[in-house]
Amino acid sequence: MKKQAGTGVLAAFCMGDFARAIFNGLTVTYLMLIFIPQEKSNLPILLPNAALAFALIRGIGTVFDAVIDPWIAALSDRSSHKNGRRVPFMLKSAVLWALFCTLMVFTPFEHQSWVNVLWLAVTMTLYYFFSSIYLVPYFALMTEIVTETKKRVFFFTLNTLFFVVGSAVIYVTPVIKSALMANGMSELHAWRWAFAVFGAAGAAFALIPALTVREREYVDQKPCYVPMLQSLRETFRYRNFTILTVAYLLMWIAFAFFNASLMYYVTMLLGQSESFSVIVMAIAILIGVASYPLVNWLAKRLGKKPVIVGACFTYVVIYTCIFFYKLFLPLVGGPLFGVLIGLIIGFPISITNILPLAAFADMAQYDTIRTGENRAGMFVASRNFTQQLSQSAVMLVVPGVIALHSVSGKATAEGVRLTAIIAAATIAVALVLYCFYDDRGVTETIDEDNRKKAERAAAQTPDDGGGGPLPSGLS
């Protein structure tokens, strides 16, 4: 029996999600802002047909990411490396993941050029490649390192805390950019070096779990030799998993529209500075972190499903209010409107960052109980496969929507506003699907299996006082 990971080990492991938050913030929130600048921006147009070129490159990149995830999962699941099935992949990819995240904005030319298009296409593809090599094993290990359903919610709460703090830190990017510009640097160069600073930080945080977590001490390393396509098919044969996956990907389609447009909401709709977005997100993060104990209590009291459904309903309300922002601005003004978004959205963010991922981990453990094969990597890849395909579609659409009716290829208020109602409609469908997920049946199966394992371990304990009951957990 493997020992249970303590809080210190789990905290070190969560540094990988801190790195993920940094890279996600750079690529989702700011990359499009650089390549599809606002009308008032002094940034040059770097790509010919900027909106279309950026959308195609990002869409193709996310499709590539989705396609290679099952392959990486299969490699990780059947790995027999002496240091574990997951950590060696993380160690080899961490620095390259950060490097190509940074290089995307260091285009060869500072004006429109097809060479810049090629540069962005190559660096973005390599960014997705190394992010998959790191994240698929990382998320698989996340499902394996904790086996108790109640402790798993705590672990994903801790993990979310690191991700949210990382997301908060990345919202300081405009402040760094402004400080560099104040010292004489051009806007484009300021953005580039802000990316470089956070790229280096992300690499350091990504290396922490890869270098410090001793995987073999906590997880059974039995390789799984189920062929990739067979494993992928078997994963989706669970109705519960399919429902959870489709709802999750629809939810993230909505998040993609919102996250990609947040800076535009703050500047173009509410008339505030880019730095004001830091205040909005700081408020959301403070509310979210303060609500973590409540999320844990509600999940234990009500189960995951009703809490997730309530969060989705709140998102629908928020996104709809942004679409109808002109009705609210005369009443509350731009600054207060932004503050209200931060106050209201913090709690649902904490819920949807914690509970759906805990539910996916439950499904992977449930499969191990049912089949005897630990295919955690493929469960992660299956989730990512559908999510990334949907994200690629979104990335094809978002730039065009944001630049709706624009002659210059820059963002328009009409297009930015439209992203909010699309997000609201999409997450409303996710809400309906979550209602059909059988959370209780899955957790009861896991809890019963853990109870039996604990009883067997206790029965095998010598009566002569030597040692104590072995910790429970899935083999």
C-alpha positions as CSV (number, residue, x, y, z in Angstrom):
1,M,0.0,0.0,0.0
2,K,1.3,3.5,-0.9
3,K,1.5,6.2,1.7
4,Q,-0.8,9.2,1.6
5,A,0.6,12.6,0.4
6,G,0.7,15.2,3.1
7,T,-0.3,18.9,2.6
8,G,3.3,20.0,2.0
9,V,3.6,17.5,-0.9
10,L,0.2,18.5,-2.3
11,A,1.2,22.2,-2.1
12,A,4.4,21.6,-4.0
13,F,2.5,19.7,-6.6
14,C,0.1,22.6,-7.0
15,M,2.9,24.8,-8.2
16,G,2.4,23.2,-11.6
17,D,-1.1,24.8,-11.7
18,F,0.4,28.1,-10.7
19,A,2.6,27.9,-13.8
20,R,-0.4,26.8,-15.9
21,A,-2.3,29.9,-14.7
22,I,0.6,32.1,-15.8
23,F,0.8,30.7,-19.3
24,N,-2.9,30.5,-19.6
25,G,-3.3,34.2,-18.7
26,L,-0.6,35.2,-21.1
27,T,-2.0,33.3,-24.1
28,V,-5.7,33.7,-23.4
29,T,-5.9,37.3,-22.1
30,Y,-3.1,39.1,-23.7
31,L,-1.9,37.4,-26.8
32,M,-4.9,38.3,-28.9
33,L,-4.7,41.9,-27.4
34,I,-1.2,42.1,-29.0
35,F,-2.0,40.7,-32.4
36,I,-5.5,42.2,-32.7
37,P,-5.0,45.6,-30.9
38,Q,-7.7,48.1,-29.9
39,E,-8.3,51.2,-32.0
40,K,-6.7,53.5,-29.4
41,S,-3.6,51.2,-29.1
42,N,-0.2,52.2,-30.5
43,L,0.6,48.6,-31.3
44,P,1.5,47.9,-34.9
45,I,-0.5,45.3,-36.9
46,L,1.9,42.4,-37.1
47,L,-0.1,39.9,-39.2
48,P,-1.7,40.4,-42.6
49,N,-5.5,40.0,-42.2
50,A,-4.8,39.9,-38.5
51,A,-8.1,38.6,-37.1
52,L,-8.4,35.8,-39.7
53,A,-4.7,34.8,-39.5
54,F,-4.7,34.8,-35.7
55,A,-7.9,32.8,-35.5
56,L,-6.6,30.2,-38.0
57,I,-3.3,29.8,-36.2
58,R,-4.8,29.4,-32.8
59,G,-7.6,27.1,-34.1
60,I,-5.1,24.8,-35.8
61,G,-2.9,24.9,-32.7
62,T,-5.7,23.8,-30.4
63,V,-6.7,21.0,-32.8
64,F,-3.1,19.8,-32.8
65,D,-3.1,20.0,-29.0
66,A,-6.3,17.9,-28.8
67,V,-5.0,15.3,-31.3
68,I,-1.7,14.6,-29.5
69,D,-3.2,14.5,-26.0
70,P,-4.4,10.8,-26.3
71,W,-1.0,9.8,-27.7
72,I,0.8,11.5,-24.8
73,A,-1.7,9.9,-22.3
74,A,-1.0,6.4,-23.8
75,L,2.8,6.9,-23.5
76,S,2.4,8.1,-19.9
77,D,-0.1,5.3,-18.9
78,R,2.3,2.6,-20.1
79,S,5.5,4.2,-19.0
80,S,7.8,2.1,-16.7
81,H,10.3,4.8,-16.0
82,K,12.2,4.4,-12.7
83,N,10.9,7.8,-11.4
84,G,7.3,7.2,-12.3
85,R,4.8,7.4,-15.1
86,R,4.1,11.1,-14.9
87,V,7.0,13.1,-13.4
88,P,9.6,12.4,-16.1
89,F,7.4,13.9,-18.8
90,M,6.9,17.0,-16.7
91,L,10.6,17.4,-16.1
92,K,11.5,17.3,-19.7
93,S,8.9,19.7,-21.0
94,A,8.7,22.5,-18.3
95,V,11.3,24.9,-19.6
96,L,10.4,24.4,-23.3
97,W,6.7,25.1,-22.5
98,A,7.7,28.4,-21.0
99,L,10.2,29.2,-23.8
100,F,7.7,28.9,-26.6
101,C,5.0,30.8,-24.7
102,T,7.4,33.7,-24.6
103,L,8.7,33.5,-28.1
104,M,5.2,33.8,-29.6
105,V,5.3,37.6,-29.2
106,F,8.9,38.1,-30.3
107,T,8.1,38.2,-34.0
108,P,10.9,38.8,-36.5
109,F,9.3,42.0,-37.8
110,E,7.5,44.9,-36.2
111,H,5.1,45.4,-39.1
112,Q,2.7,43.3,-41.2
113,S,4.6,40.3,-42.6
114,W,3.8,36.7,-43.6
115,V,7.1,35.8,-41.9
116,N,5.4,36.8,-38.6
117,V,2.5,34.6,-39.5
118,L,4.9,31.6,-39.9
119,W,6.7,32.5,-36.7
120,L,3.5,32.6,-34.7
121,A,2.3,29.4,-36.2
122,V,5.5,27.5,-35.4
123,T,6.0,28.9,-31.9
124,M,2.3,28.4,-31.0
125,T,2.3,24.8,-32.2
126,L,5.4,24.1,-30.1
127,Y,3.9,25.8,-27.2
128,Y,0.8,23.5,-27.4
129,F,3.0,20.5,-27.9
130,F,5.1,21.0,-24.8
131,S,2.1,22.1,-22.7
132,S,0.5,18.8,-23.5
133,I,3.6,16.8,-22.6
134,Y,3.6,18.6,-19.2
135,L,-0.1,18.9,-18.5
136,V,-1.5,15.5,-19.5
137,P,0.8,13.6,-17.1
138,Y,0.4,16.3,-14.5
139,F,-3.4,16.1,-14.5
140,A,-3.2,12.3,-14.5
141,L,-1.0,12.3,-11.4
142,M,-3.4,14.8,-9.8
143,T,-6.2,12.2,-10.0
144,E,-3.9,9.4,-8.6
145,I,-2.1,11.1,-5.7
146,V,-5.3,11.5,-3.6
147,T,-7.8,8.6,-3.5
148,E,-10.4,9.7,-0.9
149,T,-13.3,11.6,-2.3
150,K,-13.6,14.1,0.6
151,K,-9.9,14.8,0.7
152,R,-9.9,15.1,-3.1
153,V,-12.3,18.1,-2.9
154,F,-9.8,19.7,-0.4
155,F,-6.9,18.9,-2.7
156,F,-8.6,20.5,-5.7
157,T,-9.5,23.5,-3.5
158,L,-5.8,23.9,-2.7
159,N,-4.9,23.4,-6.4
160,T,-7.5,26.0,-7.4
161,L,-6.0,28.5,-4.8
162,F,-2.7,28.3,-6.6
163,F,-4.3,28.6,-10.0
164,V,-6.3,31.6,-9.0
165,V,-3.4,33.3,-7.3
166,G,-1.4,32.7,-10.5
167,S,-4.2,34.1,-12.5
168,A,-4.2,37.2,-10.2
169,V,-0.5,37.6,-10.6
170,I,-0.8,37.6,-14.4
171,Y,-3.3,40.4,-14.3
172,V,-0.4,42.6,-13.2
173,T,1.0,42.3,-16.8
174,P,-0.5,45.6,-18.0
175,V,1.1,47.3,-14.9
176,I,4.5,46.0,-15.9
177,K,3.9,47.0,-19.5
178,S,2.9,50.5,-18.5
179,A,6.0,50.8,-16.2
180,L,8.3,49.8,-19.0
181,M,6.6,52.2,-21.4
182,A,7.1,55.0,-18.8
183,N,10.8,54.3,-19.0
184,G,10.9,54.9,-22.7
185,M,10.1,51.5,-24.1
186,S,7.7,51.1,-27.0
187,E,4.3,49.4,-26.3
188,L,5.2,46.3,-28.4
189,H,8.6,45.9,-26.7
190,A,7.0,46.5,-23.3
191,W,4.5,43.7,-23.9
192,R,7.3,41.4,-25.1
193,W,9.4,41.8,-22.0
194,A,6.4,41.5,-19.7
195,F,5.9,38.1,-21.4
196,A,9.5,37.2,-20.9
197,V,9.4,38.0,-17.2
198,F,6.3,35.8,-16.6
199,G,7.7,33.1,-18.9
200,A,10.8,32.7,-16.7
201,A,8.6,32.7,-13.6
202,G,6.3,30.1,-15.1
203,A,9.2,27.8,-15.9
204,A,10.5,28.0,-12.3
205,F,7.1,27.1,-10.9
206,A,6.5,24.3,-13.4
207,L,9.8,22.7,-12.3
208,I,8.9,22.6,-8.6
209,P,6.6,19.5,-8.7
210,A,8.7,17.8,-11.3
211,L,11.8,18.1,-9.1
212,T,10.3,17.6,-5.6
213,V,7.3,15.2,-5.8
214,R,8.5,11.6,-5.5
215,E,5.7,9.9,-7.5
216,R,6.5,6.3,-6.7
217,E,6.0,6.9,-3.0
218,Y,2.3,7.7,-3.4
219,V,1.1,6.0,-6.6
220,D,1.1,2.4,-7.8
221,Q,3.3,2.4,-11.0
222,K,1.6,-0.6,-12.7
223,P,1.8,0.3,-16.5
224,C,-1.4,0.1,-18.5
225,Y,-1.0,-1.5,-21.9
226,V,-4.5,-0.9,-23.3
227,P,-4.0,0.3,-26.9
228,M,-4.6,4.1,-27.4
229,L,-7.7,4.0,-29.5
230,Q,-9.3,1.2,-27.5
231,S,-8.6,3.1,-24.3
232,L,-10.1,6.3,-25.8
233,R,-13.3,4.4,-26.8
234,E,-13.6,2.7,-23.4
235,T,-13.3,6.0,-21.6
236,F,-16.3,7.4,-23.5
237,R,-18.5,4.4,-23.0
238,Y,-19.4,5.7,-19.6
239,R,-22.6,7.8,-20.0
240,N,-21.7,9.7,-16.8
241,F,-18.3,10.7,-18.2
242,T,-19.7,11.7,-21.6
243,I,-22.3,13.9,-19.9
244,L,-19.7,15.5,-17.6
245,T,-17.3,16.0,-20.5
246,V,-19.8,17.7,-22.9
247,A,-21.1,20.0,-20.1
248,Y,-17.5,20.8,-19.1
249,L,-16.4,21.7,-22.7
250,L,-19.5,23.9,-23.2
251,M,-18.7,25.6,-19.9
252,W,-15.2,26.3,-21.2
253,I,-16.5,27.6,-24.5
254,A,-18.3,30.2,-22.5
255,F,-15.2,30.9,-20.4
256,A,-13.1,31.2,-23.6
257,F,-15.4,33.9,-24.9
258,F,-15.4,35.7,-21.6
259,N,-11.7,35.5,-20.8
260,A,-10.6,36.5,-24.3
261,S,-12.9,39.5,-24.1
262,L,-12.4,40.6,-20.5
263,M,-9.9,43.3,-21.3
264,Y,-12.2,44.6,-24.0
265,Y,-15.1,44.7,-21.6
266,V,-13.2,46.8,-19.2
267,T,-11.7,49.2,-21.7
268,M,-14.3,49.5,-24.5
269,L,-17.6,48.8,-22.8
270,L,-16.9,50.3,-19.3
271,G,-14.5,53.0,-20.5
272,Q,-11.8,52.1,-17.9
273,S,-8.0,51.6,-18.3
274,E,-6.4,48.2,-18.9
275,S,-5.0,48.4,-15.3
276,F,-8.6,48.5,-14.0
277,S,-9.0,44.9,-14.9
278,V,-6.4,44.1,-12.2
279,I,-8.9,45.6,-9.6
280,V,-11.8,43.6,-11.0
281,M,-9.9,40.4,-10.9
282,A,-8.4,41.1,-7.5
283,I,-11.9,41.5,-6.1
284,A,-13.1,38.3,-7.8
285,I,-10.1,36.4,-6.5
286,L,-10.5,37.7,-2.9
287,I,-14.2,36.7,-2.9
288,G,-13.3,33.3,-4.5
289,V,-10.6,32.4,-2.0
290,A,-12.7,33.5,0.9
291,S,-15.5,31.2,-0.3
292,Y,-13.3,28.0,-0.5
293,P,-14.5,26.7,2.9
294,L,-18.1,27.3,1.8
295,V,-17.5,25.4,-1.5
296,N,-16.1,22.4,0.5
297,W,-19.0,22.5,2.9
298,L,-21.6,22.8,0.2
299,A,-20.0,19.9,-1.8
300,K,-20.1,17.7,1.3
301,R,-23.6,18.7,2.3
302,L,-25.3,18.8,-1.1
303,G,-22.9,16.9,-3.5
304,K,-21.0,18.4,-6.4
305,K,-23.8,18.6,-9.0
306,P,-26.2,21.1,-7.4
307,V,-23.4,23.4,-6.5
308,I,-22.0,23.4,-10.1
309,V,-25.5,24.0,-11.5
310,G,-25.9,27.0,-9.2
311,A,-22.6,28.4,-10.3
312,C,-23.6,28.1,-14.0
313,F,-26.8,29.9,-13.4
314,T,-24.8,32.8,-11.8
315,Y,-22.6,33.0,-14.9
316,V,-25.6,33.2,-17.2
317,V,-26.8,36.2,-15.2
318,I,-23.4,38.0,-15.2
319,Y,-22.8,37.5,-18.9
320,T,-26.3,38.6,-19.8
321,C,-25.8,41.8,-17.7
322,I,-22.6,42.5,-19.6
323,F,-24.5,42.2,-22.9
324,F,-27.1,44.7,-21.7
325,Y,-24.4,47.0,-20.1
326,K,-25.9,50.1,-21.6
327,L,-29.0,49.7,-19.3
328,F,-26.8,49.6,-16.2
329,L,-24.1,52.2,-16.9
330,P,-26.4,55.2,-16.4
331,L,-27.4,53.7,-13.0
332,V,-24.1,52.6,-11.6
333,G,-21.3,53.9,-13.8
334,G,-18.4,52.0,-15.4
335,P,-16.2,51.6,-12.3
336,L,-19.0,50.3,-10.1
337,F,-20.2,48.0,-12.8
338,G,-16.7,46.4,-13.0
339,V,-16.5,46.1,-9.3
340,L,-19.9,44.4,-9.2
341,I,-18.7,41.9,-11.8
342,G,-15.7,41.1,-9.6
343,L,-17.9,40.7,-6.4
344,I,-20.5,38.4,-8.0
345,I,-18.3,36.2,-10.2
346,G,-15.7,35.3,-7.5
347,F,-17.9,32.6,-5.9
348,P,-18.9,30.7,-9.1
349,I,-15.3,30.8,-10.3
350,S,-14.2,29.0,-7.1
351,I,-16.9,26.4,-7.6
352,T,-16.1,25.7,-11.3
353,N,-12.4,25.6,-10.7
354,I,-12.7,23.0,-8.0
355,L,-15.7,20.7,-8.4
356,P,-15.7,19.6,-12.1
357,L,-12.1,18.6,-11.9
358,A,-12.8,16.7,-8.7
359,A,-15.7,14.9,-10.5
360,F,-13.3,13.9,-13.4
361,A,-10.8,12.5,-10.9
362,D,-13.7,10.5,-9.3
363,M,-14.6,9.1,-12.7
364,A,-10.9,8.0,-13.3
365,Q,-10.9,6.2,-10.0
366,Y,-14.3,4.7,-10.6
367,D,-13.0,3.2,-13.8
368,T,-10.0,1.7,-12.0
369,I,-12.3,0.1,-9.5
370,R,-14.5,-1.3,-12.3
371,T,-11.8,-2.5,-14.6
372,G,-8.6,-3.0,-12.6
373,E,-6.7,-0.8,-15.1
374,N,-5.4,2.6,-14.1
375,R,-6.0,4.7,-17.2
376,A,-5.9,8.1,-15.5
377,G,-3.8,9.6,-18.3
378,M,-6.4,8.7,-20.9
379,F,-9.2,10.1,-18.8
380,V,-7.4,13.4,-18.7
381,A,-6.6,13.2,-22.5
382,S,-10.3,12.4,-23.3
383,R,-11.4,15.4,-21.4
384,N,-8.8,17.6,-23.0
385,F,-9.5,16.1,-26.5
386,T,-13.1,17.3,-26.5
387,Q,-12.3,20.5,-24.7
388,Q,-9.5,21.5,-27.0
389,L,-11.5,20.7,-30.1
390,S,-14.2,23.1,-28.8
391,Q,-11.6,25.7,-27.9
392,S,-10.2,25.5,-31.4
393,A,-13.7,26.3,-32.8
394,V,-14.0,29.2,-30.3
395,M,-10.6,30.6,-31.3
396,L,-11.7,30.6,-34.9
397,V,-14.8,32.5,-34.0
398,V,-13.8,34.9,-31.2
399,P,-11.4,37.2,-33.2
400,G,-14.0,37.6,-35.9
401,V,-16.8,38.3,-33.5
402,I,-14.6,40.9,-31.6
403,A,-13.7,42.6,-34.8
404,L,-17.3,42.6,-36.1
405,H,-17.9,45.2,-38.9
406,S,-14.4,46.5,-38.5
407,V,-12.6,47.7,-41.6
408,S,-9.1,48.0,-40.0
409,G,-9.3,44.6,-38.3
410,K,-9.4,46.1,-34.8
411,A,-12.0,45.3,-32.1
412,T,-15.4,46.9,-32.1
413,A,-17.8,47.6,-29.2
414,E,-20.6,45.8,-31.0
415,G,-18.5,42.6,-31.5
416,V,-17.2,42.7,-27.9
417,R,-20.7,43.0,-26.6
418,L,-21.8,40.0,-28.7
419,T,-19.3,37.7,-27.0
420,A,-21.1,38.1,-23.7
421,I,-24.4,36.8,-24.9
422,I,-22.8,33.9,-26.8
423,A,-21.1,33.0,-23.5
424,A,-24.4,33.2,-21.6
425,A,-26.2,30.9,-24.1
426,T,-23.4,28.3,-24.1
427,I,-23.2,28.0,-20.3
428,A,-26.9,27.8,-20.1
429,V,-26.8,24.6,-22.1
430,A,-24.0,23.3,-19.9
431,L,-26.2,24.0,-16.9
432,V,-28.9,21.7,-18.3
433,L,-26.4,18.9,-19.0
434,Y,-24.9,19.0,-15.5
435,C,-28.3,18.2,-14.2
436,F,-28.1,14.7,-15.7
437,Y,-24.7,13.8,-14.1
438,D,-24.9,11.1,-11.4
439,D,-22.4,12.4,-8.9
440,R,-23.8,10.5,-6.0
441,G,-23.5,7.0,-7.6
442,V,-19.9,7.5,-8.5
443,T,-18.8,8.8,-5.1
444,E,-20.7,6.0,-3.3
445,T,-18.8,3.4,-5.3
446,I,-15.4,5.0,-4.5
447,D,-16.2,5.4,-0.8
448,E,-17.3,1.8,-0.6
449,D,-14.1,0.6,-2.3
450,N,-11.9,2.7,0.0
451,R,-13.8,1.3,3.1
452,K,-13.2,-2.3,2.0
453,K,-9.5,-1.6,1.4
454,A,-9.2,0.0,4.8
455,E,-10.9,-3.0,6.4
456,R,-8.6,-5.5,4.6
457,A,-5.5,-3.4,5.6
458,A,-6.7,-3.4,9.2
459,A,-7.3,-7.2,9.1
460,Q,-3.8,-7.8,7.9
461,T,-2.2,-5.6,10.7
462,P,-0.2,-7.7,13.2
463,D,-1.6,-7.9,16.7
464,D,1.8,-7.7,18.3
465,G,1.9,-3.9,18.2
466,G,4.2,-3.8,15.2
467,G,3.1,-1.0,12.9
468,G,-0.4,0.3,12.4
469,P,-3.2,0.1,9.8
470,L,-1.9,0.8,6.4
471,P,-3.5,3.9,4.7
472,S,-6.3,3.2,2.3
473,G,-6.2,4.0,-1.4
474,L,-6.6,2.6,-4.8
475,S,-3.8,0.4,-6.2
